Amino acid sequence: MRVVVEGYATERPNDVEGLKRALDALPIEQVQRLALVAKTEGTATINDFSRELALTAAEGAIRAAGGDDLFNRSTLIFSTGCEGVLSPCVYVLAALDDGPVSAHGPLRLAIGGARTRAMATEELITPMHVRLIAGAVETAMAEAGLNTTQVSLVFVKSPILTHRAAAVTGDASIVARAGSSGQSRGAAALGVALALGEIGENNIDHVLIGADFHLHANRAMTFSGTEVEFGEVLVLGNRPGMGGNAMVYSGRIADILDARALKALFRDAGCGLDEAGELTGQENLQAVFLKVGIAPDGRVRGERTTVFQSEVDPDKHMRAAASGLIGGLLGTGRVFVSGGTEHQAPPGGGLCACIADVTSGSER
């Protein structure tokens, strides 16, 4: 069993030429789990239909390569918004069942996927939302053969409670929760935290989702969209005895300017620093993911910003700023960057993760 990782750039949301090449190179009959983690350009608003365009094209390519069987073993995490110097791109991860796993082998990347059932309108941004995500995370961990201490990163795509759907219920409390991407991300993150034992079951019924941030996950990157009615979950971790050449690393960042923490993570993954303090060995990074946030008061290191007082959506500010930070370190904008860390980090904090080829250097 091993996981292979490929990445490709896209020219438009429905560009699947790179995906077709990646699928052609895979032994489809051995694919246990196929996962796409994509950054696509678009407005990233609730009525941004580039999401559906990208997903439909990807689904068509997957079905053409392996039919319903392959598609049913696929997990698609698509996040829209490439502000700043971000380059639209897709990472393809494929778990191949091509040999046994030895319990005593070296740590290598393992992945697992799962989804919740469709969520009802009245369940969104409630304790049930949290528990459904937690159940899917546990299922994905089991598929990957990972325990909670071995998990490095969990991606979740979560449905948004739209104003239209909320209005149909006639319930004022549901209507009040409508329209918030952040609350959906927050509910999903709390589900990850519950599954990984970072918060307790007794916390779930009392937390104010999207407002009470003292409860948060430590290994979650969550996203939301109107194109899904269920929670889509992808778990990544390092498991003894897996084949392949990759490991996943993750670490917290204190704020959106925390270059020191990013350098530390990349060094842990095998990169070095030259005499000028610039990173070296970035060619061994197969994928890079960054989730950034800004504290609710809009301050960064004590200084006031206009992130929450601008006509531009706050997430767009965050993605643009973070693209320059990480792009300057890595020398490329072809990375996965997302804004909004509700319940995914302490207020203003974030998370960075990378997948690295560890066979070309020392294992950490």
C-alpha positions in Angstrom: 0.0 0.0 0.0 1.3 3.4 -0.9 0.1 6.9 -1.7 1.3 8.8 -4.8 1.0 12.5 -5.1 0.9 14.6 -8.3 0.1 18.3 -8.9 -0.8 20.2 -12.0 -1.8 23.8 -12.9 -5.1 24.7 -14.5 -6.0 27.3 -17.1 -9.7 27.6 -16.0 -12.0 25.9 -13.4 -13.0 23.1 -15.8 -9.5 22.4 -17.1 -9.0 18.6 -16.5 -6.1 17.9 -18.9 -3.7 17.5 -16.0 -6.2 15.3 -14.2 -6.5 13.1 -17.3 -2.7 12.7 -17.5 -2.5 11.8 -13.8 -5.3 9.2 -14.2 -3.7 7.7 -17.3 -0.5 7.1 -15.2 -2.3 5.3 -12.4 -3.1 1.6 -12.2 -6.8 2.3 -11.8 -7.6 -1.2 -10.6 -5.3 -0.6 -7.6 -6.7 2.7 -6.5 -8.3 2.3 -3.1 -8.9 6.1 -2.6 -8.5 8.9 -5.1 -8.5 12.5 -3.7 -8.4 15.8 -5.4 -7.5 19.0 -3.4 -8.0 22.0 -5.7 -7.7 25.8 -5.7 -9.9 27.2 -8.5 -10.3 30.8 -9.5 -13.7 32.4 -9.0 -15.4 35.0 -6.8 -15.8 32.5 -3.9 -19.2 34.0 -3.1 -22.3 31.9 -2.3 -23.5 32.3 -5.9 -20.1 31.4 -7.5 -21.0 28.6 -9.9 -17.4 28.0 -10.9 -17.4 25.4 -8.1 -20.1 23.3 -9.9 -18.2 23.8 -13.2 -14.9 22.5 -11.8 -16.6 19.6 -10.0 -18.6 18.5 -13.0 -15.5 18.5 -15.2 -13.5 16.5 -12.6 -16.3 14.0 -12.1 -16.5 13.4 -15.9 -12.8 12.8 -16.1 -12.8 10.4 -13.2 -15.8 8.4 -14.5 -14.2 8.2 -18.0 -11.1 6.7 -16.4 -12.7 4.3 -14.0 -16.5 4.5 -14.1 -18.8 4.7 -11.1 -16.5 2.4 -9.2 -13.6 4.8 -9.2 -15.8 7.8 -8.7 -17.4 6.2 -5.6 -13.8 5.8 -4.2 -13.0 9.5 -4.8 -13.0 12.5 -2.5 -13.1 16.0 -4.0 -12.1 19.0 -1.9 -12.5 22.1 -4.1 -11.8 25.6 -2.7 -12.4 28.7 -4.7 -10.5 31.9 -4.6 -7.0 32.6 -6.0 -6.4 36.2 -5.1 -3.0 37.8 -4.9 -0.3 35.7 -6.7 -1.9 32.3 -6.2 -1.8 30.1 -9.2 -4.9 27.8 -9.7 -3.8 24.2 -9.2 -4.9 20.7 -8.2 -3.2 18.1 -6.1 -4.0 14.5 -6.9 -3.5 11.9 -4.1 -4.0 8.2 -4.9 -3.8 5.4 -2.3 -2.8 2.3 -4.2 -3.4 -1.2 -2.9 -0.3 -2.8 -4.4 1.2 -4.6 -1.4 0.8 -5.4 2.3 1.4 -2.9 5.1 4.0 -3.9 7.7 3.4 -2.7 11.2 7.1 -2.3 11.7 8.1 -0.3 8.6 9.0 3.4 8.3 6.3 6.1 8.6 4.8 7.0 5.2 1.8 8.9 4.0 -1.7 7.3 4.3 -5.0 8.8 3.3 -8.6 7.9 3.9 -11.9 9.5 2.7 -15.5 9.5 3.8 -18.7 11.6 3.6 -21.7 12.2 5.7 -25.2 11.6 4.7 -27.0 14.6 3.2 -27.6 17.2 5.9 -31.1 18.6 6.5 -31.5 22.4 6.6 -32.3 22.4 10.3 -29.2 20.3 11.1 -26.7 22.8 9.6 -24.5 24.7 12.1 -25.9 22.7 15.0 -24.5 20.0 17.3 -25.8 17.4 14.7 -23.6 19.0 12.0 -20.6 18.6 14.3 -21.4 15.0 15.1 -22.0 14.0 11.5 -18.6 15.4 10.5 -16.9 13.6 13.5 -18.4 10.3 12.4 -17.1 10.8 8.8 -13.6 11.6 10.2 -13.6 8.4 12.2 -14.7 6.4 9.1 -11.9 8.1 7.0 -9.3 7.3 9.7 -10.3 3.7 9.7 -9.9 3.5 5.9 -6.5 5.0 6.2 -5.5 2.7 9.1 -4.6 5.8 11.3 -5.2 6.4 14.9 -5.8 9.9 16.3 -2.1 10.5 17.2 -1.0 9.6 13.6 -3.3 12.1 11.9 -1.6 15.2 10.7 -4.3 16.9 8.7 -8.0 16.7 8.0 -9.8 18.4 5.1 -13.5 18.9 5.2 -15.9 20.5 2.6 -19.1 21.4 4.4 -22.5 22.7 3.2 -23.6 26.3 3.6 -27.0 27.1 5.1 -28.4 29.5 2.5 -31.0 32.1 3.2 -33.3 30.6 0.7 -33.2 27.1 2.4 -33.6 28.7 5.8 -36.5 30.8 4.8 -38.5 27.7 3.6 -38.4 26.3 7.2 -40.2 29.4 8.6 -38.1 28.9 11.7 -36.6 32.3 12.9 -33.7 30.6 14.7 -32.6 28.8 11.5 -33.0 32.0 9.4 -30.7 33.7 11.8 -27.9 31.2 11.1 -28.2 31.5 7.3 -25.6 32.7 4.9 -22.4 32.2 6.9 -19.5 30.3 5.3 -17.6 30.8 8.5 -20.1 29.1 10.7 -20.2 26.1 8.4 -16.4 25.9 8.4 -16.5 26.2 12.2 -19.0 23.4 12.7 -16.9 21.2 10.5 -13.7 22.0 12.4 -15.4 21.2 15.7 -16.4 17.9 14.2 -12.7 17.2 13.4 -11.7 18.2 16.9 -14.3 15.9 18.4 -13.2 12.9 16.3 -9.5 13.5 17.2 -10.2 13.8 20.9 -9.2 17.5 21.0 -12.6 18.5 22.5 -15.1 16.4 24.5 -18.6 15.3 23.6 -19.9 17.4 26.6 -18.7 20.6 24.8 -20.8 20.2 21.7 -24.2 21.1 23.0 -23.1 24.3 24.5 -20.5 25.9 22.2 -21.7 28.9 20.2 -20.5 27.9 16.7 -18.8 30.8 14.9 -18.7 33.0 18.0 -17.1 31.1 20.9 -13.6 30.4 19.7 -12.0 29.0 22.8 -12.8 25.6 21.4 -10.9 24.7 18.2 -9.3 22.0 16.3 -5.5 21.7 15.8 -5.3 19.7 12.6 -8.3 20.8 10.5 -8.6 22.8 7.3 -12.3 23.3 6.5 -14.1 24.9 3.6 -17.8 25.5 2.7 -19.9 25.8 -0.4 -23.4 25.6 -1.8 -22.4 22.8 -4.2 -22.5 20.1 -1.5 -25.3 18.8 0.7 -23.1 16.5 2.7 -19.7 16.8 4.5 -16.7 15.5 2.4 -13.8 14.4 4.5 -10.1 13.6 3.7 -7.7 12.5 6.4 -3.9 12.5 6.0 -1.4 11.0 8.3 1.8 9.0 8.6 1.4 5.2 9.1 4.1 2.7 9.8 4.8 0.2 7.0 3.2 2.1 4.2 5.1 2.1 0.9 5.9 5.2 -1.2 8.2 8.1 -0.7 6.0 10.7 1.0 5.2 12.0 4.5 2.8 14.7 5.6 3.9 17.4 8.1 1.7 20.0 9.8 2.2 22.9 12.2 0.5 25.9 13.7 1.2 29.4 12.7 0.6 32.2 15.2 -0.7 34.7 12.7 -0.8 35.6 9.0 2.7 37.1 9.1 4.4 34.1 10.8 7.1 33.3 8.3 9.3 31.8 11.1 6.7 29.0 11.7 6.5 28.3 8.0 10.3 28.0 7.7 10.3 25.7 10.7 7.7 23.4 9.1 9.5 23.2 5.8 12.8 22.5 7.5 11.1 19.7 9.4 10.0 18.3 6.1 13.6 18.2 4.8 14.2 21.7 3.3 17.3 23.7 4.3 18.4 27.3 4.6 21.2 28.9 2.7 23.6 31.5 3.9 21.0 34.3 3.2 18.3 32.4 5.2 16.4 31.4 2.1 14.8 28.0 1.8 16.5 25.3 -0.2 15.2 21.9 -1.3 11.7 23.1 -2.1 11.6 20.6 -5.1 11.0 17.8 -2.6 7.7 19.4 -1.5 5.0 17.6 -3.4 2.1 19.7 -2.0 1.7 22.7 0.3 -1.5 23.8 2.2 -1.9 27.0 4.2 -5.0 28.1 6.2 -4.8 31.7 7.5 -7.0 33.8 9.7 -7.2 37.3 11.3 -8.5 37.9 14.8 -12.1 39.2 15.1 -10.8 42.6 16.1 -8.9 42.9 12.8 -5.6 43.5 14.5 -2.3 41.8 13.5 0.5 41.9 16.0 -1.3 44.8 17.7 -1.7 46.9 14.6 -5.1 47.8 13.2 -6.0 46.5 9.7 -9.1 47.2 7.6 -9.7 43.6 6.7 -13.2 43.6 8.3 -14.0 47.2 7.3 -13.4 46.9 3.6 -15.8 46.4 0.7 -13.6 43.4 -0.2 -14.5 40.1 1.5 -12.2 39.4 4.5 -11.2 36.0 3.1 -10.0 37.7 -0.1 -7.7 39.9 1.9 -6.4 36.9 3.7 -5.7 34.8 0.6 -4.0 37.7 -1.1 -1.8 38.5 1.8 -0.9 34.9 2.5 0.0 34.3 -1.2 2.8 36.9 -0.9 4.1 35.5 2.4 4.3 31.8 1.3 5.1 32.6 -2.3 8.1 34.7 -1.2 9.4 31.8 0.9 8.8 29.0 -1.7 9.4 31.0 -4.9 6.1 30.0 -6.4 2.4 30.9 -6.1 1.3 27.4 -7.0 0.2 26.5 -3.5 -3.1 25.8 -1.8 -4.1 28.8 0.4 -7.4 29.4 2.1 -8.7 32.1 4.4 -10.9 31.8 7.4 -9.9 29.7 10.4 -13.1 29.6 12.5 -12.6 26.9 15.2 -9.5 25.7 13.2 -7.0 27.6 15.3 -7.0 30.2 18.1 -8.3 33.6 16.9 -5.9 35.0 14.4 -3.9 31.8 14.1 -3.7 29.2 11.3 -2.2 26.0 10.1 0.3 25.0 7.4 0.9 21.5 6.1 3.0 20.0 3.4 3.6 16.6 1.8 7.3 15.9 1.1 9.4 13.3 -0.6 11.5 11.9 2.3 13.5 9.4 0.3 15.8 12.2 -1.0 16.9 13.3 2.4 16.8 12.4 6.1 13.5 11.4 7.6 12.3 13.5 10.5 
